[in-house]
Amino acid sequence: MWSELPSELLHLIAIAIGLCTSYHLLFGLQSVRESDLPPELLQLITQKQTNHVDYLCVRAVCKSWRSALPKKPHDLLCQLPWLLLPCQNESPNHRGFYNLADGKTYRLELPEAYEKRCCGSSHGWLVMVEETPAIFLLNPLTKARIDLPSLSTFPNFPTEVLFKNSRNLNPSSTRSSKQRFIRKVRVSADPSLVSNFMVMAIYGTEHENLAFCASGDIAWTIIRETSPPLNYKDIMFHEGNFFVIHKVGRVSNCKTDNPPSLIHVADPPPVPPKMGYKQWYMANLNGSLLLVGRLRKYHVPGYGYETFSFVAYKLEREESKWSEVESLGDKMLFLVWNCSHSVSALDFNRCKGDCIYFTDDNLMVGADFIWEGHDFGVPDFHGGSVRRLGLLLYRIKQPRSPCTFFYEESLKRNWSSFILPPPVWVTISP
């Protein structure tokens, strides 16, 4: 009976329910009458939703709806990454999540993330680093936590300095070596679905090396360091393997066997050196390994540095060579130092393809830095001006006393363009 309703009608009902329940969550209404909708009709309606947030809002209406709908929807389209904003002093137990799909900022109660730094995001889980040597996976929706081996199991982990990860309190020119020890972390599979997942990390205070652990391990396994050190910049789990990229663009396959090893995959792409400074990322584009170079210029008045363009190359596996990508098609890339994602814009009305969404990837985290927290936006892949994200409802944090050791113009800066510490793209999933 219900399945015979026109698809257009079901879609309109889904939109109406999403709007009503979003209003309920945003304004903190405490009582909502339970619906008499039959479970089968409710499931048909949610199948027409394309926004993960609306689905979560529907489940939050009442107990009967929560019992009728699964935590993890089976037919819902891929969810866009959310922009995880830094905590604010007036509400330290909440974190803001900017949703690109509807242009709204949602505040979730998440005391588990207070004074902790997010150094990775995979399969809906955040990788959080504590003030202690603890590092763990956190699902921001279910609040589930999975502890990883202590950072003290690294042979060269600094123990003399405490973390000051994300409080934005101590603007000074000295930086804790501890807060920069873990640079980036990737998880091979969703810990909600499998128990035998792997975790790969880039670590180090002077050089960026590799380590990994399996679920249930009590210590991290260090991958043999080369001489001179290679300084790895990104990790990607692709086709059942971890791939890593060196700062000049050389890609290797990281094998977690006993002993672990690195297998050369491809040399750096043929990028003209005059293009400027390049920060390399890896992503998945239609099943192919994609290498993306972020081009920045430095000594920009009032800002210090600025991203002005991107280049992209697809790996031709049979020849171990790179071919330049002229267009991303309908895809959107989300790039930041803690993760990278590729999503089709065809699934979302407010988004357009052939774009790259990026945030500030300066790794001087933990305290106010005189220029970090401004270099984020959306440029078209083929160039043009960088559009700002619509974070109008989020109050920009300002440092108490900007460090003037490097740039005296920091005192004259318009701090309304800065978010401190810089926000990061994350994925969320029940």
ZIFEN-V159969 format. One line per field, one symbol per residue. ss: DSSP state (a for helix, b for strand, c for the rest). burial: 1 if it has 9 or more other ideal C-beta (glycine too) atoms within 8 Angstrom, else 0. A space follows every 50 residues. Layout:
ss->???
burial->???
//
This chain:
ss->caaaccaaaaaaaaaaaaaaaaaaaaccccccccccccaaaaaaaacccc caaaaaaaacccaaaaaacccccccccccccbbbcccbccbccbbbbbbc cccbbbbbbcaaacccbbbbbbccbbbbbcccccbbbbccccccbbbccc aaaccccccccccccccccccccccccccccbbbbbbccccccccccbbb bbbcccccbbbbbbccccccbbcccccccccbbbbbbbccbbbbbbcccc bbbbbcccccbbbbbbccccccaaacbbbbbbbbbccbbbbbbbbbbbbb cccbbbbbbbbbbbbbccccbbbbccccccbbbbbbccbbbbbbaaaccc ccccbbbbccccccccccccccccccbbbbccccccbccccccccccccc cccccccaaaaaccaaaccccccbbbcccc
burial->00000000011011101100111110000000011000001111110110 11111111111100110010001001001111111111000101111111 11011111010111011111111111111100111111111010110110 10110011000011110100100011111111111111111100001111 11110001111111101001111000001101111111001111111011 11111100011100110010100010011111111000111111111001 00101010011111110001010010010011111101111111100100 10111111111100111111111111111010000100101001011010 011100000100100001111111111111
//
